[in-house]
């Protein structure tokens, strides 16, 4: 049977007096319970304090991170706004070039030039920025397509200008024009499909445009003949030469020496018979001087 009371003896060192304390079992249980509750309370308060301290630290970190994100959002918004302004200027210049080149209008890219500081919550701001970035990326793609089209057109125009005959192929004077004339050999009226330019034998003959030599031979009536295909339907003929300096398949540039004046073939004297043909039809070479 467990005791109902407990006795505690306290004997001080160096003293013969003994102190006795009697306690009921219920009182000890109460003290133990109070001590346990106190310990639990202190532990809970300590835990709550530590947790609040951690929460405060995390909150401060999140606030600092949010401020940093807001600053970055404002910076990105400013950069995006400047880029959109530059795209508007590019679109205007693109339109001007297209008008000058007589090209059709480009596809609409919906670039309105909107922008400004970010507003609202960070998530909404990021979503708005992402939407504007996507729109700007689409506008850049459309502008790139337009620039490639313009570049292709300008390259074609450059090639066409290089292929279009221009200038005198030889230094001299015209002795017979393009058109109907009385033949110096038969006396009959015949079509003269080029012009005759008189010059001293050996005078250099130059290509009147860029192209590829497709004939470099002696031909009936023409004598020593050079024919150049310039593309875009243009061909030029250089006849009655005394010498030929190019060969078939050779690429030549405008102004390059290709032959020398002579009087080969059916000819009354040293001169160059010069023809320009467009899609196989002889045209007046003087239109290209």
C-alpha positions as CSV (number, residue, x, y, z in Angstrom):
1,X,0.0,0.0,0.0
2,X,1.5,3.3,-1.1
3,X,2.1,6.0,1.6
4,X,-0.3,8.9,1.9
5,X,2.3,11.3,3.3
6,X,6.0,12.0,2.5
7,X,8.6,13.3,4.9
8,X,11.6,15.3,3.8
9,X,14.5,15.6,6.2
10,X,17.0,18.5,5.8
11,X,20.2,18.2,7.8
12,X,22.4,21.4,7.4
13,X,26.2,20.7,7.3
14,X,27.9,21.3,10.6
15,X,24.6,21.4,12.5
16,X,22.9,18.7,14.6
17,X,19.5,20.2,14.1
18,X,17.3,18.3,11.6
19,X,14.5,20.0,9.8
20,X,11.5,17.8,9.0
21,X,8.8,18.6,6.4
22,X,5.8,16.5,5.9
23,X,3.8,16.6,2.6
24,X,0.7,14.9,1.5
25,X,0.8,12.8,-1.6
26,X,-1.8,15.0,-3.3
27,X,0.2,18.1,-2.7
28,X,3.2,16.6,-4.4
29,X,1.1,15.6,-7.3
30,X,-0.2,19.2,-7.6
31,X,3.3,20.6,-7.5
32,X,4.5,18.2,-10.1
33,X,1.5,19.0,-12.3
34,X,2.1,22.8,-11.9
35,X,5.8,22.3,-12.8
36,X,4.9,20.2,-15.8
37,X,2.4,22.9,-17.0
38,X,5.0,25.6,-16.4
39,X,7.5,23.7,-18.4
40,X,5.0,23.2,-21.2
41,X,4.0,26.8,-21.2
42,X,7.6,28.0,-21.2
43,X,8.3,25.6,-24.1
44,X,5.3,26.8,-26.1
45,X,6.1,30.5,-25.5
46,X,9.7,29.8,-26.5
47,X,8.6,28.0,-29.7
48,X,6.1,30.7,-30.5
49,X,8.7,33.4,-30.1
50,X,11.2,31.6,-32.3
51,X,8.5,31.0,-34.9
52,X,7.4,34.6,-34.9
53,X,11.1,35.7,-35.2
54,X,11.5,33.4,-38.2
55,X,8.3,34.7,-39.7
56,X,9.4,38.3,-39.3
57,X,12.8,37.4,-41.0
58,X,11.0,35.7,-43.9
59,X,8.5,38.6,-44.2
60,X,11.4,41.1,-44.3
61,X,13.1,39.0,-46.9
62,X,10.0,38.8,-49.0
63,X,9.4,42.5,-48.7
64,X,13.0,43.2,-49.9
65,X,12.6,40.7,-52.7
66,X,9.3,42.3,-53.7
67,X,10.9,45.8,-53.8
68,X,13.7,44.4,-56.0
69,X,11.2,42.8,-58.3
70,X,9.2,46.0,-58.5
71,X,12.3,48.0,-59.4
72,X,13.2,45.4,-62.1
73,X,9.7,45.5,-63.5
74,X,9.9,49.3,-63.8
75,X,13.2,49.0,-65.5
76,X,12.0,46.4,-68.0
77,X,8.8,48.4,-68.6
78,X,11.0,51.4,-69.5
79,X,13.2,49.4,-71.8
80,X,10.2,47.8,-73.5
81,X,8.6,51.2,-74.0
82,X,11.7,52.5,-75.7
83,X,11.9,49.5,-77.9
84,X,8.2,50.0,-78.9
85,X,9.0,53.6,-79.8
86,X,11.9,52.4,-81.9
87,X,9.7,49.9,-83.6
88,X,7.2,52.6,-84.5
89,X,9.9,54.7,-86.1
90,X,11.1,51.6,-88.0
91,X,7.5,50.9,-89.2
92,X,7.3,54.5,-90.4
93,X,10.6,54.3,-92.3
94,X,9.5,50.9,-93.7
95,X,6.3,52.4,-95.0
96,X,8.2,55.3,-96.6
97,X,10.6,52.9,-98.4
98,X,7.6,50.8,-99.6
99,X,6.0,53.9,-101.1
100,X,9.2,54.9,-102.9
101,X,9.6,51.3,-104.1
102,X,5.9,51.1,-105.1
103,X,5.5,47.9,-103.0
104,X,2.3,46.9,-101.3
105,X,1.7,47.7,-97.7
106,X,3.2,45.2,-95.1
107,X,1.0,43.0,-92.9
108,X,-0.4,44.9,-90.0
109,X,1.5,44.2,-86.8
110,X,-0.8,46.0,-84.4
111,X,2.0,48.1,-83.0
112,X,0.3,51.0,-81.2
113,X,3.1,52.4,-79.1
114,X,1.5,51.8,-75.8
115,X,3.6,51.5,-72.6
116,X,4.5,53.1,-69.4
117,X,5.2,52.2,-65.7
118,X,3.9,48.9,-64.4
119,X,0.8,48.9,-62.2
120,X,-0.9,46.5,-59.8
121,X,0.4,43.3,-58.3
122,X,3.7,41.7,-59.3
123,X,2.0,38.7,-61.0
124,X,-0.3,41.0,-63.0
125,X,2.6,43.2,-63.9
126,X,4.7,40.2,-65.1
127,X,1.7,39.0,-67.1
128,X,1.3,42.4,-68.7
129,X,5.0,42.6,-69.5
130,X,5.0,39.1,-71.0
131,X,2.0,40.0,-73.2
132,X,3.8,43.2,-74.5
133,X,7.0,41.2,-75.1
134,X,5.1,38.7,-77.1
135,X,3.4,41.4,-79.2
136,X,6.8,43.1,-79.7
137,X,8.4,39.8,-80.8
138,X,5.6,39.4,-83.3
139,X,6.1,42.9,-84.6
140,X,9.8,42.3,-85.0
141,X,9.2,39.1,-87.0
142,X,6.8,41.0,-89.3
143,X,9.2,43.8,-89.7
144,X,12.0,41.3,-90.5
145,X,9.8,39.8,-93.2
146,X,9.1,43.2,-94.6
147,X,12.8,44.1,-94.6
148,X,13.7,40.9,-96.4
149,X,11.0,41.6,-99.0
150,X,12.4,45.2,-99.5
151,X,15.9,43.8,-99.6
152,X,14.9,41.3,-102.2
153,X,13.2,44.0,-104.3
154,X,16.3,46.3,-104.1
155,X,18.6,43.4,-105.0
156,X,16.3,42.7,-108.0
157,X,16.4,46.4,-109.0
158,X,20.2,46.5,-108.6
159,X,20.5,43.4,-110.8
160,X,18.1,44.9,-113.3
161,X,20.0,48.2,-113.5
162,X,23.3,46.2,-113.9
163,X,21.6,44.1,-116.7
164,X,20.0,47.0,-118.5
165,X,22.3,48.3,-121.4
166,X,23.6,51.8,-120.8
167,X,26.0,54.1,-122.5
168,X,28.1,53.9,-125.7
169,X,29.9,50.6,-126.3
170,X,32.6,52.4,-128.3
171,X,33.9,55.9,-128.9
172,X,33.0,57.1,-132.4
173,X,30.2,58.6,-134.4
174,X,26.9,57.2,-135.6
175,X,26.8,56.6,-139.4
176,X,23.5,54.7,-139.5
177,X,20.6,54.8,-137.2
178,X,18.1,52.1,-136.1
179,X,15.1,51.6,-138.4
180,X,14.2,51.4,-142.1
181,X,17.1,52.5,-144.4
182,X,18.3,52.0,-148.0
183,X,20.8,49.1,-148.0
184,X,24.3,50.3,-149.1
185,X,24.7,47.0,-150.9
186,X,21.4,46.3,-152.7
187,X,19.8,49.8,-152.7
188,X,16.6,48.3,-151.3
189,X,14.8,49.6,-148.2
190,X,15.5,47.2,-145.4
191,X,15.2,47.1,-141.6
192,X,18.4,48.1,-139.8
193,X,18.1,46.4,-136.4
194,X,20.9,48.3,-134.7
195,X,23.1,51.3,-135.1
196,X,26.5,51.7,-136.8
197,X,29.2,53.5,-134.9
198,X,32.2,54.4,-136.9
199,X,35.7,54.2,-135.3
200,X,39.3,53.4,-136.1
201,X,40.2,49.7,-136.4
202,X,41.3,48.4,-133.1
203,X,39.3,50.8,-131.0
204,X,38.2,49.0,-127.8
205,X,34.5,47.8,-127.7
206,X,33.1,47.6,-124.2
207,X,30.1,45.7,-122.7
208,X,27.2,48.0,-122.1
209,X,25.9,46.0,-119.1
210,X,26.7,43.0,-116.9
211,X,26.0,39.6,-118.4
212,X,27.3,36.3,-119.8
213,X,28.8,35.8,-123.2
214,X,26.7,33.4,-125.2
215,X,28.3,33.9,-128.6
216,X,31.9,34.7,-129.5
217,X,32.4,33.6,-133.1
218,X,32.4,34.6,-136.8
219,X,28.8,34.7,-138.1
220,X,27.4,35.2,-141.6
221,X,27.0,38.9,-142.4
222,X,28.1,40.0,-138.9
223,X,31.7,39.0,-139.2
224,X,33.3,38.5,-135.8
225,X,30.4,38.7,-133.4
226,X,30.0,38.9,-129.6
227,X,26.6,38.4,-128.1
228,X,26.0,39.0,-124.3
229,X,22.9,37.8,-122.4
230,X,22.2,40.3,-119.6
231,X,19.1,38.6,-118.1
232,X,15.7,40.2,-117.7
233,X,15.2,39.6,-121.5
234,X,18.1,41.8,-122.6
235,X,20.8,40.8,-125.1
236,X,23.3,42.9,-126.9
237,X,25.1,42.3,-130.2
238,X,28.6,43.6,-131.2
239,X,29.4,42.9,-134.8
240,X,32.2,43.4,-137.4
241,X,35.0,43.2,-134.8
242,X,38.6,42.8,-135.8
243,X,39.4,40.9,-132.6
244,X,37.4,39.1,-129.8
245,X,38.8,39.2,-126.3
246,X,36.1,37.0,-124.5
247,X,34.9,33.5,-124.8
248,X,31.5,31.8,-124.4
249,X,30.4,31.4,-120.8
250,X,32.5,34.2,-119.5
251,X,30.9,36.7,-117.2
252,X,31.6,40.3,-118.0
253,X,30.9,43.6,-116.3
254,X,29.6,46.9,-117.8
255,X,32.6,48.7,-119.3
256,X,34.8,45.6,-119.7
257,X,36.6,45.3,-123.0
258,X,35.2,42.5,-125.1
259,X,36.4,43.2,-128.6
260,X,38.0,45.7,-131.0
261,X,36.5,47.6,-133.9
262,X,37.0,46.1,-137.3
263,X,35.4,45.6,-140.7
264,X,34.7,41.9,-140.9
265,X,31.6,40.4,-142.4
266,X,29.5,42.5,-144.7
267,X,30.9,46.0,-144.1
268,X,31.9,49.1,-146.0
269,X,34.5,50.2,-143.4
270,X,35.6,49.9,-139.8
271,X,32.7,50.4,-137.5
272,X,30.7,48.6,-134.8
273,X,27.2,47.3,-135.5
274,X,25.5,47.4,-132.1
275,X,22.1,45.9,-131.4
276,X,20.0,45.8,-128.3
277,X,17.3,43.1,-128.1
278,X,14.5,42.9,-125.5
279,X,12.8,39.5,-125.3
280,X,14.2,38.7,-128.7
281,X,12.9,41.9,-130.4
282,X,15.4,44.5,-131.6
283,X,14.9,47.9,-130.0
284,X,16.5,51.3,-130.7
285,X,19.9,51.3,-128.9
286,X,19.8,55.1,-128.6
287,X,17.1,54.7,-125.9
288,X,19.8,53.2,-123.7
289,X,22.6,55.8,-124.3
